[in-house]
Amino acid sequence: MLRLQRCRNCQAAIHYPRRWCPKCWSTDLDHFDARGTGVVITYTIVHQSPFEAFDAYTPYVLAIVQLDEGPTMLTNIVGPGAMEVAIGDPVEVRFEKRNGWTVIPQFERARSKD
C-alpha cells in the first residue's frame, strides 16, 4: 500500500514527507493509504546509464507521475508496455523489493478495464 502524508489542518496530501505542510505550514501531519494511481505528466527513456552499475537496467523509463491525491512523484514506469508510455497515461503503483528488505514504489501503465 502506498502511504502519503496529509495535513490535518488544510487536508493537503504531501509527498515527499516533511516536518510541516508546504501549503499552510502546519506541523499537524498524519499518514493515509493512497489509491496508488495517477497519470504520467512527463517522462524520458534513459538509454545511457549514469553509472556502470546501472548498465543492466537500460533502457528504462523515468517519469513524473501526478498521483490522484495531488502530489507528484519521480518514479520509474515498469512492466508490459513501459517503453510505449505516453503523457497522460493512467498508471498504478507496483512495489519492487531490493536488497531483500528495501521496497521501492514503481508504476505500471494501467490495464484497460474493458
VMD Tcl script that builds the backbone (N, CA, C; Angstrom):
set m [mol new atoms 342]
animate dup $m
set s [atomselect $m all]
$s set {name element resname resid chain x y z} {
  {N N MET 1 A 0.847 -1.182 0.000}
  {CA C MET 1 A 0.000 0.000 0.000}
  {C C MET 1 A 0.887 1.239 0.000}
  {N N LEU 2 A 0.588 2.158 -0.875}
  {CA C LEU 2 A 1.299 3.438 -0.935}
  {C C LEU 2 A 0.722 4.354 0.141}
  {N N ARG 3 A 1.590 4.870 0.989}
  {CA C ARG 3 A 1.151 5.773 2.060}
  {C C ARG 3 A 1.710 7.164 1.801}
  {N N LEU 4 A 0.888 8.165 2.035}
  {CA C LEU 4 A 1.280 9.569 1.883}
  {C C LEU 4 A 1.018 10.306 3.183}
  {N N GLN 5 A 1.660 11.439 3.331}
  {CA C GLN 5 A 1.359 12.330 4.445}
  {C C GLN 5 A 0.153 13.183 4.075}
  {N N ARG 6 A -0.566 13.616 5.107}
  {CA C ARG 6 A -1.668 14.567 4.907}
  {C C ARG 6 A -1.646 15.565 6.048}
  {N N CYS 7 A -1.909 16.804 5.720}
  {CA C CYS 7 A -2.007 17.856 6.719}
  {C C CYS 7 A -3.392 17.788 7.360}
  {N N ARG 8 A -3.432 17.714 8.668}
  {CA C ARG 8 A -4.714 17.696 9.374}
  {C C ARG 8 A -5.382 19.065 9.357}
  {N N ASN 9 A -4.596 20.103 9.150}
  {CA C ASN 9 A -5.133 21.463 9.158}
  {C C ASN 9 A -5.835 21.801 7.838}
  {N N CYS 10 A -5.141 21.602 6.697}
  {CA C CYS 10 A -5.721 22.002 5.407}
  {C C CYS 10 A -6.080 20.819 4.511}
  {N N GLN 11 A -5.800 19.593 4.965}
  {CA C GLN 11 A -6.105 18.355 4.238}
  {C C GLN 11 A -5.263 18.128 2.973}
  {N N ALA 12 A -4.198 18.891 2.772}
  {CA C ALA 12 A -3.337 18.703 1.602}
  {C C ALA 12 A -2.600 17.372 1.702}
  {N N ALA 13 A -2.569 16.626 0.605}
  {CA C ALA 13 A -1.742 15.421 0.523}
  {C C ALA 13 A -0.323 15.874 0.217}
  {N N ILE 14 A 0.662 15.244 0.854}
  {CA C ILE 14 A 2.054 15.706 0.779}
  {C C ILE 14 A 2.968 14.565 0.344}
  {N N HIS 15 A 3.813 14.861 -0.624}
  {CA C HIS 15 A 4.899 13.946 -0.989}
  {C C HIS 15 A 6.023 14.823 -1.515}
  {N N TYR 16 A 7.107 14.686 -1.074}
  {CA C TYR 16 A 7.831 13.799 -0.205}
  {C C TYR 16 A 7.556 14.171 1.249}
  {N N PRO 17 A 7.703 13.226 2.196}
  {CA C PRO 17 A 7.403 13.511 3.606}
  {C C PRO 17 A 8.236 14.675 4.155}
  {N N ARG 18 A 7.576 15.502 4.942}
  {CA C ARG 18 A 8.226 16.684 5.534}
  {C C ARG 18 A 7.784 16.862 6.980}
  {N N ARG 19 A 8.385 17.812 7.639}
  {CA C ARG 19 A 8.011 18.103 9.029}
  {C C ARG 19 A 6.857 19.096 9.117}
  {N N TRP 20 A 6.565 19.790 8.039}
  {CA C TRP 20 A 5.477 20.758 8.042}
  {C C TRP 20 A 4.806 20.759 6.670}
  {N N CYS 21 A 3.582 21.221 6.629}
  {CA C CYS 21 A 2.803 21.274 5.393}
  {C C CYS 21 A 3.348 22.378 4.486}
  {N N PRO 22 A 3.660 22.072 3.228}
  {CA C PRO 22 A 4.165 23.104 2.325}
  {C C PRO 22 A 3.083 24.089 1.872}
  {N N LYS 23 A 1.816 23.779 2.169}
  {CA C LYS 23 A 0.711 24.657 1.783}
  {C C LYS 23 A 0.364 25.662 2.882}
  {N N CYS 24 A 0.238 25.171 4.148}
  {CA C CYS 24 A -0.195 26.069 5.225}
  {C C CYS 24 A 0.806 26.158 6.376}
  {N N TRP 25 A 1.897 25.416 6.285}
  {CA C TRP 25 A 2.986 25.416 7.270}
  {C C TRP 25 A 2.628 24.769 8.601}
  {N N SER 26 A 1.501 24.097 8.677}
  {CA C SER 26 A 1.132 23.394 9.909}
  {C C SER 26 A 2.081 22.214 10.137}
  {N N THR 27 A 2.295 21.887 11.392}
  {CA C THR 27 A 3.078 20.696 11.732}
  {C C THR 27 A 2.176 19.553 12.181}
  {N N ASP 28 A 0.878 19.724 12.059}
  {CA C ASP 28 A -0.098 18.701 12.454}
  {C C ASP 28 A -0.345 17.771 11.257}
  {N N LEU 29 A 0.526 16.764 11.114}
  {CA C LEU 29 A 0.501 15.878 9.953}
  {C C LEU 29 A 0.222 14.448 10.375}
  {N N ASP 30 A -0.378 13.671 9.480}
  {CA C ASP 30 A -0.529 12.237 9.686}
  {C C ASP 30 A -0.315 11.535 8.346}
  {N N HIS 31 A -0.558 10.228 8.292}
  {CA C HIS 31 A -0.382 9.445 7.073}
  {C C HIS 31 A -1.692 8.751 6.719}
  {N N PHE 32 A -1.861 8.448 5.431}
  {CA C PHE 32 A -3.060 7.750 4.981}
  {C C PHE 32 A -2.700 6.836 3.825}
  {N N ASP 33 A -3.562 5.864 3.563}
  {CA C ASP 33 A -3.376 4.952 2.433}
  {C C ASP 33 A -3.872 5.636 1.168}
  {N N ALA 34 A -2.957 5.839 0.227}
  {CA C ALA 34 A -3.311 6.454 -1.054}
  {C C ALA 34 A -3.871 5.383 -1.990}
  {N N ARG 35 A -4.536 5.814 -3.040}
  {CA C ARG 35 A -5.089 4.878 -4.019}
  {C C ARG 35 A -3.984 4.175 -4.809}
  {N N GLY 36 A -2.837 4.844 -4.959}
  {CA C GLY 36 A -1.742 4.247 -5.721}
  {C C GLY 36 A -1.932 4.360 -7.219}
  {N N THR 37 A -2.728 5.340 -7.625}
  {CA C THR 37 A -2.979 5.563 -9.052}
  {C C THR 37 A -2.691 7.018 -9.390}
  {N N GLY 38 A -2.452 7.263 -10.674}
  {CA C GLY 38 A -2.175 8.623 -11.131}
  {C C GLY 38 A -2.008 8.645 -12.636}
  {N N VAL 39 A -1.427 9.739 -13.136}
  {CA C VAL 39 A -1.169 9.885 -14.571}
  {C C VAL 39 A 0.259 10.369 -14.792}
  {N N VAL 40 A 0.809 9.973 -15.919}
  {CA C VAL 40 A 2.150 10.406 -16.314}
  {C C VAL 40 A 2.058 11.847 -16.794}
  {N N ILE 41 A 2.849 12.749 -16.183}
  {CA C ILE 41 A 2.827 14.137 -16.660}
  {C C ILE 41 A 4.056 14.473 -17.498}
  {N N THR 42 A 5.135 13.709 -17.353}
  {CA C THR 42 A 6.289 13.816 -18.243}
  {C C THR 42 A 7.163 12.597 -18.021}
  {N N TYR 43 A 8.011 12.307 -18.990}
  {CA C TYR 43 A 8.884 11.139 -18.867}
  {C C TYR 43 A 10.067 11.270 -19.822}
  {N N THR 44 A 11.062 10.428 -19.598}
  {CA C THR 44 A 12.167 10.267 -20.528}
  {C C THR 44 A 12.572 8.809 -20.515}
  {N N ILE 45 A 13.096 8.337 -21.622}
  {CA C ILE 45 A 13.629 6.987 -21.683}
  {C C ILE 45 A 15.142 7.095 -21.617}
  {N N VAL 46 A 15.707 6.495 -20.584}
  {CA C VAL 46 A 17.152 6.563 -20.342}
  {C C VAL 46 A 17.823 5.406 -21.082}
  {N N HIS 47 A 18.681 5.754 -22.033}
  {CA C HIS 47 A 19.392 4.742 -22.821}
  {C C HIS 47 A 20.840 4.574 -22.372}
  {N N GLN 48 A 21.399 5.588 -21.760}
  {CA C GLN 48 A 22.786 5.536 -21.295}
  {C C GLN 48 A 22.774 5.665 -19.776}
  {N N SER 49 A 23.257 4.635 -19.113}
  {CA C SER 49 A 23.202 4.635 -17.652}
  {C C SER 49 A 24.169 5.660 -17.067}
  {N N PRO 50 A 23.805 6.243 -15.933}
  {CA C PRO 50 A 24.669 7.242 -15.311}
  {C C PRO 50 A 25.917 6.618 -14.679}
  {N N PHE 51 A 25.820 5.331 -14.320}
  {CA C PHE 51 A 26.930 4.613 -13.696}
  {C C PHE 51 A 26.967 3.203 -14.261}
  {N N GLU 52 A 28.119 2.609 -14.275}
  {CA C GLU 52 A 28.281 1.253 -14.792}
  {C C GLU 52 A 27.360 0.258 -14.093}
  {N N ALA 53 A 27.101 0.468 -12.819}
  {CA C ALA 53 A 26.242 -0.436 -12.055}
  {C C ALA 53 A 24.813 -0.488 -12.598}
  {N N PHE 54 A 24.387 0.545 -13.355}
  {CA C PHE 54 A 23.034 0.596 -13.903}
  {C C PHE 54 A 22.954 0.111 -15.339}
  {N N ASP 55 A 24.060 -0.292 -15.933}
  {CA C ASP 55 A 24.076 -0.709 -17.335}
  {C C ASP 55 A 23.035 -1.783 -17.646}
  {N N ALA 56 A 22.887 -2.744 -16.761}
  {CA C ALA 56 A 21.955 -3.851 -16.995}
  {C C ALA 56 A 20.494 -3.403 -17.006}
  {N N TYR 57 A 20.197 -2.220 -16.483}
  {CA C TYR 57 A 18.814 -1.750 -16.394}
  {C C TYR 57 A 18.390 -0.891 -17.583}
  {N N THR 58 A 19.307 -0.486 -18.426}
  {CA C THR 58 A 18.957 0.380 -19.551}
  {C C THR 58 A 18.427 -0.451 -20.711}
  {N N PRO 59 A 17.502 0.074 -21.495}
  {CA C PRO 59 A 16.830 1.355 -21.275}
  {C C PRO 59 A 15.747 1.220 -20.197}
  {N N TYR 60 A 15.458 2.350 -19.554}
  {CA C TYR 60 A 14.372 2.379 -18.568}
  {C C TYR 60 A 13.659 3.712 -18.653}
  {N N VAL 61 A 12.426 3.739 -18.160}
  {CA C VAL 61 A 11.592 4.932 -18.234}
  {C C VAL 61 A 11.600 5.627 -16.875}
  {N N LEU 62 A 12.026 6.880 -16.867}
  {CA C LEU 62 A 11.998 7.735 -15.683}
  {C C LEU 62 A 10.868 8.736 -15.908}
  {N N ALA 63 A 9.957 8.831 -14.950}
  {CA C ALA 63 A 8.763 9.652 -15.160}
  {C C ALA 63 A 8.399 10.447 -13.919}
  {N N ILE 64 A 7.621 11.481 -14.145}
  {CA C ILE 64 A 6.952 12.186 -13.054}
  {C C ILE 64 A 5.477 11.844 -13.180}
  {N N VAL 65 A 4.952 11.274 -12.103}
  {CA C VAL 65 A 3.550 10.860 -12.042}
  {C C VAL 65 A 2.817 11.789 -11.090}
  {N N GLN 66 A 1.677 12.287 -11.543}
  {CA C GLN 66 A 0.817 13.044 -10.639}
  {C C GLN 66 A -0.174 12.064 -10.033}
  {N N LEU 67 A -0.069 11.890 -8.721}
  {CA C LEU 67 A -0.952 10.979 -8.016}
  {C C LEU 67 A -2.368 11.540 -7.982}
  {N N ASP 68 A -3.353 10.670 -7.922}
  {CA C ASP 68 A -4.754 11.114 -7.885}
  {C C ASP 68 A -5.031 12.036 -6.703}
  {N N GLU 69 A -4.251 11.890 -5.634}
  {CA C GLU 69 A -4.426 12.740 -4.453}
  {C C GLU 69 A -3.796 14.125 -4.620}
  {N N GLY 70 A -3.020 14.342 -5.706}
  {CA C GLY 70 A -2.463 15.667 -5.977}
  {C C GLY 70 A -0.956 15.767 -6.095}
  {N N PRO 71 A -0.177 15.187 -5.171}
  {CA C PRO 71 A 1.278 15.352 -5.258}
  {C C PRO 71 A 1.873 14.649 -6.481}
  {N N THR 72 A 3.083 15.046 -6.834}
  {CA C THR 72 A 3.808 14.380 -7.900}
  {C C THR 72 A 4.912 13.520 -7.309}
  {N N MET 73 A 5.313 12.503 -8.074}
  {CA C MET 73 A 6.335 11.571 -7.613}
  {C C MET 73 A 7.262 11.228 -8.778}
  {N N LEU 74 A 8.561 11.329 -8.546}
  {CA C LEU 74 A 9.557 10.879 -9.505}
  {C C LEU 74 A 9.679 9.376 -9.354}
  {N N THR 75 A 9.549 8.635 -10.446}
  {CA C THR 75 A 9.481 7.177 -10.369}
  {C C THR 75 A 9.891 6.561 -11.692}
  {N N ASN 76 A 9.877 5.257 -11.742}
  {CA C ASN 76 A 10.093 4.530 -12.987}
  {C C ASN 76 A 8.764 3.960 -13.452}
  {N N ILE 77 A 8.613 3.832 -14.759}
  {CA C ILE 77 A 7.488 3.110 -15.337}
  {C C ILE 77 A 8.042 1.739 -15.708}
  {N N VAL 78 A 7.409 0.698 -15.215}
  {CA C VAL 78 A 7.888 -0.668 -15.413}
  {C C VAL 78 A 6.773 -1.530 -15.990}
  {N N GLY 79 A 7.113 -2.758 -16.331}
  {CA C GLY 79 A 6.105 -3.725 -16.750}
  {C C GLY 79 A 5.811 -3.680 -18.227}
  {N N PRO 80 A 4.774 -4.430 -18.623}
  {CA C PRO 80 A 4.419 -4.524 -20.037}
  {C C PRO 80 A 4.101 -3.158 -20.636}
  {N N GLY 81 A 4.670 -2.872 -21.775}
  {CA C GLY 81 A 4.388 -1.619 -22.472}
  {C C GLY 81 A 5.055 -0.394 -21.891}
  {N N ALA 82 A 6.001 -0.565 -20.982}
  {CA C ALA 82 A 6.645 0.602 -20.352}
  {C C ALA 82 A 7.290 1.511 -21.392}
  {N N MET 83 A 7.890 0.943 -22.417}
  {CA C MET 83 A 8.587 1.751 -23.430}
  {C C MET 83 A 7.619 2.479 -24.356}
  {N N GLU 84 A 6.345 2.144 -24.299}
  {CA C GLU 84 A 5.327 2.824 -25.118}
  {C C GLU 84 A 4.547 3.859 -24.318}
  {N N VAL 85 A 5.047 4.202 -23.144}
  {CA C VAL 85 A 4.356 5.154 -22.276}
  {C C VAL 85 A 4.147 6.486 -22.993}
  {N N ALA 86 A 3.081 7.175 -22.627}
  {CA C ALA 86 A 2.781 8.489 -23.200}
  {C C ALA 86 A 2.298 9.409 -22.083}
  {N N ILE 87 A 2.487 10.695 -22.295}
  {CA C ILE 87 A 1.973 11.681 -21.345}
  {C C ILE 87 A 0.456 11.518 -21.267}
  {N N GLY 88 A -0.064 11.501 -20.052}
  {CA C GLY 88 A -1.498 11.323 -19.835}
  {C C GLY 88 A -1.909 9.891 -19.563}
  {N N ASP 89 A -0.973 8.934 -19.728}
  {CA C ASP 89 A -1.312 7.532 -19.453}
  {C C ASP 89 A -1.648 7.342 -17.981}
  {N N PRO 90 A -2.723 6.618 -17.688}
  {CA C PRO 90 A -3.007 6.266 -16.297}
  {C C PRO 90 A -2.037 5.178 -15.836}
  {N N VAL 91 A -1.615 5.259 -14.582}
  {CA C VAL 91 A -0.654 4.302 -14.031}
  {C C VAL 91 A -1.100 3.835 -12.642}
  {N N GLU 92 A -0.564 2.667 -12.247}
  {CA C GLU 92 A -0.858 2.079 -10.933}
  {C C GLU 92 A 0.460 1.712 -10.271}
  {N N VAL 93 A 0.526 1.851 -8.957}
  {CA C VAL 93 A 1.752 1.553 -8.220}
  {C C VAL 93 A 2.008 0.043 -8.173}
  {N N ARG 94 A 3.280 -0.307 -8.254}
  {CA C ARG 94 A 3.790 -1.656 -8.042}
  {C C ARG 94 A 5.007 -1.501 -7.144}
  {N N PHE 95 A 5.243 -2.452 -6.278}
  {CA C PHE 95 A 6.377 -2.352 -5.361}
  {C C PHE 95 A 7.446 -3.356 -5.742}
  {N N GLU 96 A 8.684 -2.864 -5.820}
  {CA C GLU 96 A 9.820 -3.700 -6.175}
  {C C GLU 96 A 10.701 -3.873 -4.946}
  {N N LYS 97 A 10.941 -5.120 -4.595}
  {CA C LYS 97 A 11.788 -5.415 -3.441}
  {C C LYS 97 A 13.242 -5.444 -3.902}
  {N N ARG 98 A 14.099 -4.755 -3.166}
  {CA C ARG 98 A 15.533 -4.727 -3.472}
  {C C ARG 98 A 16.325 -5.029 -2.211}
  {N N ASN 99 A 17.467 -5.639 -2.382}
  {CA C ASN 99 A 18.370 -5.948 -1.270}
  {C C ASN 99 A 17.706 -6.782 -0.185}
  {N N GLY 100 A 16.627 -7.444 -0.503}
  {CA C GLY 100 A 15.964 -8.303 0.461}
  {C C GLY 100 A 15.041 -7.601 1.445}
  {N N TRP 101 A 15.142 -6.274 1.575}
  {CA C TRP 101 A 14.295 -5.580 2.561}
  {C C TRP 101 A 13.818 -4.211 2.112}
  {N N THR 102 A 14.497 -3.573 1.176}
  {CA C THR 102 A 14.065 -2.261 0.696}
  {C C THR 102 A 12.942 -2.440 -0.319}
  {N N VAL 103 A 11.887 -1.632 -0.213}
  {CA C VAL 103 A 10.765 -1.700 -1.150}
  {C C VAL 103 A 10.633 -0.345 -1.835}
  {N N ILE 104 A 10.658 -0.376 -3.173}
  {CA C ILE 104 A 10.626 0.851 -3.980}
  {C C ILE 104 A 9.290 0.926 -4.727}
  {N N PRO 105 A 8.555 2.040 -4.601}
  {CA C PRO 105 A 7.337 2.172 -5.415}
  {C C PRO 105 A 7.710 2.493 -6.862}
  {N N GLN 106 A 7.204 1.703 -7.770}
  {CA C GLN 106 A 7.340 1.907 -9.210}
  {C C GLN 106 A 5.926 1.974 -9.765}
  {N N PHE 107 A 5.774 2.412 -10.995}
  {CA C PHE 107 A 4.436 2.472 -11.579}
  {C C PHE 107 A 4.389 1.703 -12.883}
  {N N GLU 108 A 3.221 1.149 -13.149}
  {CA C GLU 108 A 2.971 0.381 -14.354}
  {C C GLU 108 A 1.779 1.017 -15.060}
  {N N ARG 109 A 1.805 1.001 -16.385}
  {CA C ARG 109 A 0.649 1.516 -17.132}
  {C C ARG 109 A -0.587 0.730 -16.717}
  {N N ALA 110 A -1.667 1.445 -16.449}
  {CA C ALA 110 A -2.908 0.799 -16.004}
  {C C ALA 110 A -3.504 -0.015 -17.130}
  {N N ARG 111 A -3.986 -1.161 -16.771}
  {CA C ARG 111 A -4.629 -2.024 -17.761}
  {C C ARG 111 A -6.042 -1.531 -18.010}
  {N N SER 112 A -6.479 -1.634 -19.224}
  {CA C SER 112 A -7.838 -1.233 -19.599}
  {C C SER 112 A -8.856 -2.079 -18.847}
  {N N LYS 113 A -9.908 -1.465 -18.387}
  {CA C LYS 113 A -10.977 -2.169 -17.647}
  {C C LYS 113 A -12.035 -2.746 -18.596}
  {N N ASP 114 A -11.802 -2.626 -19.908}
  {CA C ASP 114 A -12.785 -3.107 -20.907}
  {C C ASP 114 A -13.000 -4.590 -20.829}
}
mol reanalyze $m
mol bondsrecalc $m
mol representation Tube
mol addrep $m
